[in-house]
Amino acid sequence: MTEKLYLDDLHVGQRLRSKSVTVSAQDIIRFARENDPQYFHLDEEAAKDSMFGGLVASGWQTGALSIKLLIESADPPLAGPVIGVESDIAWKLPVRPGDSLRVEAEVTRIVRPRRYADRGFVSMNVATFNQRDDVVLTQNVKILAFRDPACADAR
């Protein structure tokens, strides 16, 4: 997998699929300590008494893993940098220790502003699935995507 997708490689209706990553209890606790220190993300015992009935990942961790999967393991991957502009995000189900997550995205719109020859905006519907194919997170995102710098002068 050496090809990377630049702005001009993308088209409406195109689908991107990632590999999967398994989330451990240690991953959940580490992320929570640094970013979302709520007891149901930090303490397996205390989390049993929460509305979740056990340890769950922060929704922000799920979102961050989703973007990481799109950037690092979509086949082929998006060429970076991939800069978020807008996002509408919904957490559908909690992510628990041992869950394996994968992402599917569909390009829904591409805008190439005349004032920026080297970049454009790409809108995508993104869904993150667990190992049971349950949707755990959805996002409608708009990202800033770049043209291939090696081809910029030819356009």
N, CA and C atoms as an extended XYZ file, in Angstrom:
465
Properties=species:S:1:pos:R:3:atomname:S:1:resname:S:1:resid:I:1 pbc="F F F"
N         0.840       -1.172        0.000 N   MET     1
C         0.000        0.000        0.000 CA  MET     1
C         0.888        1.238        0.000 C   MET     1
N         1.303        1.684       -1.167 N   THR     2
C         2.167        2.847       -1.259 CA  THR     2
C         1.421        4.078       -1.756 C   THR     2
N         0.349        3.878       -2.480 N   GLU     3
C        -0.442        5.001       -2.967 CA  GLU     3
C        -1.127        5.698       -1.806 C   GLU     3
N        -1.222        7.014       -1.915 N   LYS     4
C        -1.992        7.794       -0.952 CA  LYS     4
C        -2.971        8.640       -1.738 C   LYS     4
N        -4.130        8.851       -1.167 N   LEU     5
C        -5.175        9.595       -1.852 CA  LEU     5
C        -5.069       11.091       -1.567 C   LEU     5
N        -4.865       11.848       -2.627 N   TYR     6
C        -4.887       13.301       -2.556 CA  TYR     6
C        -6.258       13.776       -3.021 C   TYR     6
N        -6.482       15.071       -2.954 N   LEU     7
C        -7.771       15.660       -3.312 CA  LEU     7
C        -8.269       15.188       -4.680 C   LEU     7
N        -7.401       15.236       -5.673 N   ASP     8
C        -7.837       14.893       -7.027 CA  ASP     8
C        -8.049       13.400       -7.252 C   ASP     8
N        -7.671       12.587       -6.290 N   ASP     9
C        -7.907       11.141       -6.379 CA  ASP     9
C        -9.291       10.764       -5.856 C   ASP     9
N        -9.936       11.687       -5.160 N   LEU    10
C       -11.214       11.400       -4.510 CA  LEU    10
C       -12.379       11.743       -5.416 C   LEU    10
N       -13.482       11.012       -5.257 N   HIS    11
C       -14.712       11.310       -5.993 CA  HIS    11
C       -15.920       11.000       -5.103 C   HIS    11
N       -17.010       11.690       -5.378 N   VAL    12
C       -18.236       11.489       -4.614 CA  VAL    12
C       -18.689       10.035       -4.778 C   VAL    12
N       -19.055        9.426       -3.679 N   GLY    13
C       -19.466        8.023       -3.672 CA  GLY    13
C       -18.336        7.066       -3.334 C   GLY    13
N       -17.123        7.556       -3.346 N   GLN    14
C       -15.975        6.708       -3.026 CA  GLN    14
C       -16.038        6.270       -1.574 C   GLN    14
N       -15.696        5.021       -1.334 N   ARG    15
C       -15.710        4.462        0.022 CA  ARG    15
C       -14.295        4.128        0.462 C   ARG    15
N       -14.031        4.436        1.719 N   LEU    16
C       -12.748        4.118        2.329 CA  LEU    16
C       -13.020        3.169        3.495 C   LEU    16
N       -12.208        2.154        3.634 N   ARG    17
C       -12.353        1.189        4.728 CA  ARG    17
C       -11.003        1.014        5.408 C   ARG    17
N       -11.049        0.950        6.732 N   SER    18
C        -9.807        0.818        7.485 CA  SER    18
C        -9.606       -0.617        7.954 C   SER    18
N        -8.422       -0.855        8.455 N   LYS    19
C        -8.156       -2.069        9.214 CA  LYS    19
C        -8.813       -1.884       10.576 C   LYS    19
N        -8.588       -2.811       11.486 N   SER    20
C        -9.191       -2.671       12.815 CA  SER    20
C        -8.114       -2.542       13.884 C   SER    20
N        -8.532       -2.034       15.028 N   VAL    21
C        -7.666       -1.912       16.193 CA  VAL    21
C        -8.467       -2.386       17.400 C   VAL    21
N        -7.809       -3.113       18.289 N   THR    22
C        -8.461       -3.584       19.507 CA  THR    22
C        -8.103       -2.655       20.656 C   THR    22
N        -9.114       -2.278       21.416 N   VAL    23
C        -8.958       -1.341       22.526 CA  VAL    23
C        -8.862       -2.140       23.829 C   VAL    23
N        -7.809       -1.923       24.578 N   SER    24
C        -7.624       -2.627       25.851 CA  SER    24
C        -8.079       -1.755       27.014 C   SER    24
N        -8.267       -2.360       28.168 N   ALA    25
C        -8.591       -1.610       29.384 CA  ALA    25
C        -7.487       -0.604       29.678 C   ALA    25
N        -6.250       -1.000       29.468 N   GLN    26
C        -5.121       -0.101       29.708 CA  GLN    26
C        -5.168        1.113       28.779 C   GLN    26
N        -5.540        0.890       27.518 N   ASP    27
C        -5.677        1.997       26.566 CA  ASP    27
C        -6.746        2.983       27.046 C   ASP    27
N        -7.868        2.443       27.487 N   ILE    28
C        -8.988        3.269       27.947 CA  ILE    28
C        -8.573        4.108       29.161 C   ILE    28
N        -7.953        3.478       30.123 N   ILE    29
C        -7.550        4.167       31.354 CA  ILE    29
C        -6.481        5.223       31.073 C   ILE    29
N        -5.514        4.890       30.226 N   ARG    30
C        -4.443        5.843       29.880 CA  ARG    30
C        -5.035        7.089       29.208 C   ARG    30
N        -5.915        6.889       28.235 N   PHE    31
C        -6.521        8.030       27.549 CA  PHE    31
C        -7.341        8.868       28.532 C   PHE    31
N        -8.102        8.195       29.384 N   ALA    32
C        -8.963        8.909       30.339 CA  ALA    32
C        -8.141        9.744       31.319 C   ALA    32
N        -7.060        9.187       31.812 N   ARG    33
C        -6.197        9.938       32.740 CA  ARG    33
C        -5.738       11.254       32.134 C   ARG    33
N        -5.411       11.204       30.855 N   GLU    34
C        -4.866       12.382       30.192 CA  GLU    34
C        -5.934       13.312       29.632 C   GLU    34
N        -7.136       12.801       29.338 N   ASN    35
C        -8.079       13.594       28.555 CA  ASN    35
C        -9.516       13.640       29.065 C   ASN    35
N        -9.990       12.631       29.763 N   ASP    36
C       -11.407       12.568       30.140 CA  ASP    36
C       -11.537       11.797       31.457 C   ASP    36
N       -11.082       12.400       32.565 N   PRO    37
C       -10.958       11.666       33.833 CA  PRO    37
C       -12.289       11.460       34.574 C   PRO    37
N       -13.157       10.672       33.978 N   GLN    38
C       -14.403       10.305       34.635 CA  GLN    38
C       -14.279        8.863       35.123 C   GLN    38
N       -14.919        8.585       36.245 N   TYR    39
C       -14.691        7.302       36.919 CA  TYR    39
C       -15.015        6.090       36.067 C   TYR    39
N       -15.987        6.179       35.167 N   PHE    40
C       -16.347        5.018       34.341 CA  PHE    40
C       -15.351        4.784       33.210 C   PHE    40
N       -14.376        5.702       33.054 N   HIS    41
C       -13.266        5.509       32.113 CA  HIS    41
C       -11.979        5.129       32.843 C   HIS    41
N       -11.944        5.340       34.165 N   LEU    42
C       -10.695        5.212       34.927 CA  LEU    42
C       -10.603        3.991       35.833 C   LEU    42
N       -11.733        3.538       36.349 N   ASP    43
C       -11.720        2.550       37.428 CA  ASP    43
C       -12.704        1.426       37.109 C   ASP    43
N       -12.146        0.246       36.827 N   GLU    44
C       -12.997       -0.888       36.439 CA  GLU    44
C       -14.019       -1.246       37.513 C   GLU    44
N       -13.620       -1.192       38.769 N   GLU    45
C       -14.529       -1.539       39.875 CA  GLU    45
C       -15.635       -0.505       40.021 C   GLU    45
N       -15.252        0.768       40.093 N   ALA    46
C       -16.238        1.841       40.254 CA  ALA    46
C       -17.175        1.919       39.050 C   ALA    46
N       -16.664        1.605       37.875 N   ALA    47
C       -17.474        1.676       36.651 CA  ALA    47
C       -18.628        0.675       36.660 C   ALA    47
N       -18.502       -0.390       37.450 N   LYS    48
C       -19.588       -1.375       37.542 CA  LYS    48
C       -20.870       -0.749       38.070 C   LYS    48
N       -20.747        0.319       38.878 N   ASP    49
C       -21.913        0.991       39.438 CA  ASP    49
C       -22.408        2.143       38.567 C   ASP    49
N       -21.812        2.339       37.420 N   SER    50
C       -22.233        3.419       36.524 CA  SER    50
C       -23.371        2.945       35.624 C   SER    50
N       -23.929        3.855       34.877 N   MET    51
C       -24.991        3.513       33.922 CA  MET    51
C       -24.495        2.545       32.847 C   MET    51
N       -23.164        2.425       32.686 N   PHE    52
C       -22.595        1.543       31.676 CA  PHE    52
C       -22.368        0.123       32.185 C   PHE    52
N       -22.351       -0.041       33.506 N   GLY    53
C       -22.156       -1.357       34.086 CA  GLY    53
C       -20.747       -1.899       33.954 C   GLY    53
N       -19.808       -1.059       33.600 N   GLY    54
C       -18.416       -1.483       33.457 CA  GLY    54
C       -17.600       -0.403       32.783 C   GLY    54
N       -16.316       -0.656       32.677 N   LEU    55
C       -15.378        0.290       32.078 CA  LEU    55
C       -15.733        0.523       30.611 C   LEU    55
N       -15.739        1.792       30.197 N   VAL    56
C       -15.987        2.151       28.799 CA  VAL    56
C       -14.986        3.216       28.364 C   VAL    56
N       -14.709        3.231       27.077 N   ALA    57
C       -13.805        4.230       26.514 CA  ALA    57
C       -14.500        5.579       26.440 C   ALA    57
N       -13.724        6.625       26.574 N   SER    58
C       -14.228        7.976       26.323 CA  SER    58
C       -14.691        8.070       24.872 C   SER    58
N       -15.773        8.775       24.657 N   GLY    59
C       -16.221        9.005       23.286 CA  GLY    59
C       -15.179        9.741       22.464 C   GLY    59
N       -14.418       10.610       23.142 N   TRP    60
C       -13.354       11.337       22.449 CA  TRP    60
C       -12.244       10.391       22.014 C   TRP    60
N       -11.993        9.357       22.800 N   GLN    61
C       -11.007        8.352       22.403 CA  GLN    61
C       -11.511        7.604       21.174 C   GLN    61
N       -12.781        7.253       21.169 N   THR    62
C       -13.356        6.563       20.012 CA  THR    62
C       -13.238        7.429       18.764 C   THR    62
N       -13.529        8.724       18.903 N   GLY    63
C       -13.399        9.634       17.765 CA  GLY    63
C       -11.970        9.747       17.284 C   GLY    63
N       -11.035        9.869       18.224 N   ALA    64
C        -9.624        9.985       17.860 CA  ALA    64
C        -9.128        8.711       17.177 C   ALA    64
N        -9.532        7.555       17.693 N   LEU    65
C        -9.137        6.292       17.056 CA  LEU    65
C        -9.720        6.181       15.650 C   LEU    65
N       -10.924        6.688       15.470 N   SER    66
C       -11.568        6.642       14.152 CA  SER    66
C       -10.771        7.436       13.131 C   SER    66
N       -10.353        8.640       13.510 N   ILE    67
C        -9.553        9.463       12.597 CA  ILE    67
C        -8.201        8.805       12.337 C   ILE    67
N        -7.592        8.274       13.390 N   LYS    68
C        -6.302        7.606       13.229 CA  LYS    68
C        -6.417        6.431       12.251 C   LYS    68
N        -7.487        5.652       12.381 N   LEU    69
C        -7.689        4.523       11.473 CA  LEU    69
C        -7.835        5.000       10.032 C   LEU    69
N        -8.572        6.079        9.815 N   LEU    70
C        -8.733        6.599        8.454 CA  LEU    70
C        -7.407        7.065        7.873 C   LEU    70
N        -6.613        7.737        8.685 N   ILE    71
C        -5.347        8.282        8.194 CA  ILE    71
C        -4.303        7.180        7.990 C   ILE    71
N        -4.223        6.252        8.936 N   GLU    72
C        -3.129        5.275        8.903 CA  GLU    72
C        -3.440        3.971        8.200 C   GLU    72
N        -4.721        3.574        8.154 N   SER    73
C        -4.938        2.226        7.629 CA  SER    73
C        -6.053        2.100        6.603 C   SER    73
N        -6.612        3.212        6.137 N   ALA    74
C        -7.554        3.095        5.024 CA  ALA    74
C        -6.762        2.569        3.836 C   ALA    74
N        -7.433        1.868        2.954 N   ASP    75
C        -6.733        1.242        1.838 CA  ASP    75
C        -7.293        1.753        0.515 C   ASP    75
N        -6.573        2.662       -0.154 N   PRO    76
C        -5.352        3.341        0.255 CA  PRO    76
C        -5.638        4.465        1.249 C   PRO    76
N        -4.626        4.913        1.994 N   PRO    77
C        -4.835        5.947        3.004 CA  PRO    77
C        -4.935        7.344        2.389 C   PRO    77
N        -5.544        8.239        3.154 N   LEU    78
C        -5.576        9.642        2.764 CA  LEU    78
C        -4.181       10.233        2.942 C   LEU    78
N        -3.783       11.071        2.007 N   ALA    79
C        -2.501       11.760        2.130 CA  ALA    79
C        -2.656       12.891        3.131 C   ALA    79
N        -1.698       13.016        4.009 N   GLY    80
C        -1.779       14.036        5.042 CA  GLY    80
C        -1.138       15.327        4.612 C   GLY    80
N        -1.295       16.374        5.349 N   PRO    81
C        -2.112       16.375        6.551 CA  PRO    81
C        -3.604       16.381        6.208 C   PRO    81
N        -4.395       15.801        7.087 N   VAL    82
C        -5.842       15.816        6.971 CA  VAL    82
C        -6.338       16.706        8.098 C   VAL    82
N        -6.875       17.851        7.739 N   ILE    83
C        -7.247       18.856        8.729 CA  ILE    83
C        -8.765       18.949        8.812 C   ILE    83
N        -9.299       18.723       10.005 N   GLY    84
C       -10.736       18.817       10.209 CA  GLY    84
C       -11.205       20.258       10.183 C   GLY    84
N       -12.353       20.495        9.555 N   VAL    85
C       -12.953       21.816        9.471 CA  VAL    85
C       -14.278       21.845       10.233 C   VAL    85
N       -15.090       20.805       10.057 N   GLU    86
C       -16.388       20.688       10.732 CA  GLU    86
C       -16.653       19.225       11.037 C   GLU    86
N       -17.463       18.996       12.075 N   SER    87
C       -17.855       17.628       12.387 CA  SER    87
C       -19.170       17.623       13.150 C   SER    87
N       -20.018       16.704       12.782 N   ASP    88
C       -21.239       16.414       13.520 CA  ASP    88
C       -21.068       14.970       13.962 C   ASP    88
N       -20.951       14.754       15.279 N   ILE    89
C       -20.575       13.442       15.797 CA  ILE    89
C       -21.673       12.892       16.704 C   ILE    89
N       -21.890       11.596       16.630 N   ALA    90
C       -22.881       10.949       17.500 CA  ALA    90
C       -22.296        9.645       18.031 C   ALA    90
N       -22.347        9.495       19.346 N   TRP    91
C       -21.885        8.277       19.989 CA  TRP    91
C       -23.079        7.362       20.129 C   TRP    91
N       -23.031        6.218       19.466 N   LYS    92
C       -24.177        5.305       19.412 CA  LYS    92
C       -24.141        4.234       20.493 C   LYS    92
N       -22.976        3.659       20.725 N   LEU    93
C       -22.794        2.601       21.715 CA  LEU    93
C       -21.449        2.782       22.406 C   LEU    93
N       -21.348        2.389       23.669 N   PRO    94
C       -20.045        2.494       24.337 CA  PRO    94
C       -19.051        1.472       23.786 C   PRO    94
N       -17.794        1.857       23.833 N   VAL    95
C       -16.694        0.967       23.458 CA  VAL    95
C       -16.119        0.407       24.747 C   VAL    95
N       -15.991       -0.909       24.794 N   ARG    96
C       -15.552       -1.608       25.999 CA  ARG    96
C       -14.190       -2.272       25.766 C   ARG    96
N       -13.500       -2.602       26.848 N   PRO    97
C       -12.221       -3.308       26.693 CA  PRO    97
C       -12.405       -4.571       25.849 C   PRO    97
N       -11.495       -4.765       24.915 N   GLY    98
C       -11.558       -5.930       24.030 CA  GLY    98
C       -12.292       -5.678       22.727 C   GLY    98
N       -13.000       -4.552       22.613 N   ASP    99
C       -13.673       -4.243       21.351 CA  ASP    99
C       -12.645       -3.947       20.272 C   ASP    99
N       -12.921       -4.412       19.059 N   SER   100
C       -12.102       -4.108       17.889 CA  SER   100
C       -12.886       -3.156       17.007 C   SER   100
N       -12.266       -2.035       16.689 N   LEU   101
C       -12.933       -0.991       15.920 CA  LEU   101
C       -12.372       -0.908       14.514 C   LEU   101
N       -13.265       -0.617       13.559 N   ARG   102
C       -12.877       -0.351       12.181 CA  ARG   102
C       -13.766        0.770       11.662 C   ARG   102
N       -13.326        1.423       10.608 N   VAL   103
C       -14.024        2.594       10.097 CA  VAL   103
C       -14.357        2.422        8.619 C   VAL   103
N       -15.531        2.903        8.261 N   GLU   104
C       -15.921        3.014        6.858 CA  GLU   104
C       -16.365        4.442        6.629 C   GLU   104
N       -15.911        5.027        5.529 N   ALA   105
C       -16.267        6.407        5.196 CA  ALA   105
C       -16.696        6.473        3.739 C   ALA   105
N       -17.627        7.390        3.463 N   GLU   106
C       -18.062        7.627        2.094 CA  GLU   106
C       -17.941        9.115        1.789 C   GLU   106
N       -17.284        9.421        0.684 N   VAL   107
C       -17.150       10.807        0.251 CA  VAL   107
C       -18.509       11.266       -0.266 C   VAL   107
N       -19.005       12.389        0.284 N   THR   108
C       -20.329       12.885       -0.102 CA  THR   108
C       -20.281       14.194       -0.886 C   THR   108
N       -19.179       14.935       -0.764 N   ARG   109
C       -19.087       16.227       -1.461 CA  ARG   109
C       -17.623       16.633       -1.550 C   ARG   109
N       -17.262       17.250       -2.659 N   ILE   110
C       -15.918       17.792       -2.846 CA  ILE   110
C       -16.059       19.211       -3.389 C   ILE   110
N       -15.397       20.149       -2.737 N   VAL   111
C       -15.407       21.552       -3.176 CA  VAL   111
C       -13.968       21.980       -3.394 C   VAL   111
N       -13.701       22.535       -4.574 N   ARG   112
C       -12.363       23.022       -4.915 CA  ARG   112
C       -12.440       24.542       -5.110 C   ARG   112
N       -12.242       25.311       -4.054 N   PRO   113
C       -12.329       26.774       -4.190 CA  PRO   113
C       -11.277       27.310       -5.159 C   PRO   113
N       -11.665       28.258       -5.969 N   ARG   114
C       -10.734       28.830       -6.956 CA  ARG   114
C        -9.565       29.541       -6.298 C   ARG   114
N        -9.805       30.096       -5.120 N   ARG   115
C        -8.740       30.881       -4.487 CA  ARG   115
C        -7.619       30.016       -3.899 C   ARG   115
N        -7.846       28.696       -3.796 N   TYR   116
C        -6.822       27.787       -3.263 CA  TYR   116
C        -6.511       26.717       -4.294 C   TYR   116
N        -5.440       26.887       -5.028 N   ALA   117
C        -5.077       25.916       -6.065 CA  ALA   117
C        -4.573       24.614       -5.485 C   ALA   117
N        -4.073       24.654       -4.235 N   ASP   118
C        -3.423       23.473       -3.656 CA  ASP   118
C        -4.322       22.657       -2.731 C   ASP   118
N        -5.577       23.069       -2.534 N   ARG   119
C        -6.421       22.366       -1.563 CA  ARG   119
C        -7.903       22.520       -1.863 C   ARG   119
N        -8.672       21.694       -1.156 N   GLY   120
C       -10.119       21.749       -1.271 CA  GLY   120
C       -10.759       21.136       -0.047 C   GLY   120
N       -12.081       21.073       -0.062 N   PHE   121
C       -12.824       20.536        1.076 CA  PHE   121
C       -13.524       19.245        0.669 C   PHE   121
N       -13.434       18.260        1.529 N   VAL   122
C       -14.061       16.966        1.286 CA  VAL   122
C       -14.995       16.667        2.446 C   VAL   122
N       -16.268       16.409        2.128 N   SER   123
C       -17.236       16.006        3.145 CA  SER   123
C       -17.402       14.496        3.070 C   SER   123
N       -17.506       13.874        4.246 N   MET   124
C       -17.635       12.418        4.317 CA  MET   124
C       -18.603       12.023        5.427 C   MET   124
N       -19.308       10.944        5.206 N   ASN   125
C       -20.038       10.264        6.269 CA  ASN   125
C       -19.139        9.146        6.764 C   ASN   125
N       -18.892        9.130        8.054 N   VAL   126
C       -17.966        8.167        8.654 CA  VAL   126
C       -18.715        7.349        9.697 C   VAL   126
N       -18.528        6.051        9.675 N   ALA   127
C       -19.106        5.173       10.694 CA  ALA   127
C       -18.005        4.296       11.270 C   ALA   127
N       -18.015        4.165       12.588 N   THR   128
C       -17.073        3.299       13.286 CA  THR   128
C       -17.846        2.102       13.809 C   THR   128
N       -17.347        0.921       13.524 N   PHE   129
C       -18.014       -0.335       13.883 CA  PHE   129
C       -17.170       -1.109       14.884 C   PHE   129
N       -17.842       -1.903       15.728 N   ASN   130
C       -17.116       -2.839       16.582 CA  ASN   130
C       -17.054       -4.198       15.892 C   ASN   130
N       -16.518       -5.189       16.576 N   GLN   131
C       -16.321       -6.521       16.000 CA  GLN   131
C       -17.635       -7.246       15.701 C   GLN   131
N       -18.746       -6.779       16.253 N   ARG   132
C       -20.063       -7.370       15.972 CA  ARG   132
C       -20.791       -6.616       14.860 C   ARG   132
N       -20.087       -5.673       14.231 N   ASP   133
C       -20.643       -4.805       13.193 CA  ASP   133
C       -21.713       -3.855       13.719 C   ASP   133
N       -21.693       -3.592       15.033 N   ASP   134
C       -22.545       -2.565       15.612 CA  ASP   134
C       -21.889       -1.217       15.363 C   ASP   134
N       -22.673       -0.221       14.991 N   VAL   135
C       -22.145        1.133       14.832 CA  VAL   135
C       -21.980        1.742       16.218 C   VAL   135
N       -20.761        2.152       16.542 N   VAL   136
C       -20.505        2.758       17.849 CA  VAL   136
C       -20.386        4.279       17.751 C   VAL   136
N       -20.102        4.799       16.560 N   LEU   137
C       -19.940        6.239       16.382 CA  LEU   137
C       -20.221        6.591       14.930 C   LEU   137
N       -20.893        7.718       14.722 N   THR   138
C       -21.056        8.254       13.372 CA  THR   138
C       -20.556        9.689       13.364 C   THR   138
N       -20.021       10.082       12.216 N   GLN   139
C       -19.552       11.451       12.039 CA  GLN   139
C       -19.868       11.902       10.616 C   GLN   139
N       -20.339       13.107       10.506 N   ASN   140
C       -20.399       13.787        9.216 CA  ASN   140
C       -19.306       14.838        9.315 C   ASN   140
N       -18.276       14.688        8.508 N   VAL   141
C       -17.118       15.562        8.642 CA  VAL   141
C       -16.828       16.313        7.350 C   VAL   141
N       -16.204       17.461        7.523 N   LYS   142
C       -15.625       18.192        6.399 CA  LYS   142
C       -14.157       18.363        6.734 C   LYS   142
N       -13.312       17.944        5.815 N   ILE   143
C       -11.871       18.053        6.019 CA  ILE   143
C       -11.254       18.897        4.913 C   ILE   143
N       -10.130       19.476        5.239 N   LEU   144
C        -9.307       20.168        4.252 CA  LEU   144
C        -8.362       19.110        3.688 C   LEU   144
N        -8.403       18.920        2.392 N   ALA   145
C        -7.540       17.934        1.748 CA  ALA   145
C        -6.677       18.650        0.709 C   ALA   145
N        -5.503       18.125        0.479 N   PHE   146
C        -4.540       18.785       -0.392 CA  PHE   146
C        -4.321       18.019       -1.686 C   PHE   146
N        -3.942       18.776       -2.700 N   ARG   147
C        -3.527       18.163       -3.957 CA  ARG   147
C        -2.120       17.616       -3.793 C   ARG   147
N        -1.759       16.698       -4.634 N   ASP   148
C        -0.414       16.117       -4.624 CA  ASP   148
C         0.589       17.225       -4.956 C   ASP   148
N         1.514       17.533       -4.040 N   PRO   149
C         2.476       18.617       -4.305 CA  PRO   149
C         3.346       18.351       -5.524 C   PRO   149
N         3.545       17.086       -5.858 N   ALA   150
C         4.356       16.761       -7.032 CA  ALA   150
C         3.647       17.153       -8.334 C   ALA   150
N         2.334       17.296       -8.265 N   CYS   151
C         1.554       17.615       -9.466 CA  CYS   151
C         0.991       19.034       -9.427 C   CYS   151
N         1.254       19.789       -8.398 N   ALA   152
C         0.632       21.103       -8.207 CA  ALA   152
C         0.916       22.064       -9.348 C   ALA   152
N         2.117       22.053       -9.876 N   ASP   153
C         2.472       22.992      -10.948 CA  ASP   153
C         1.814       22.645      -12.278 C   ASP   153
N         1.426       21.389      -12.441 N   ALA   154
C         0.847       20.945      -13.707 CA  ALA   154
C        -0.636       21.276      -13.823 C   ALA   154
N        -1.243       21.773      -12.766 N   ARG   155
C        -2.697       21.993      -12.789 CA  ARG   155
C        -3.040       23.409      -13.130 C   ARG   155
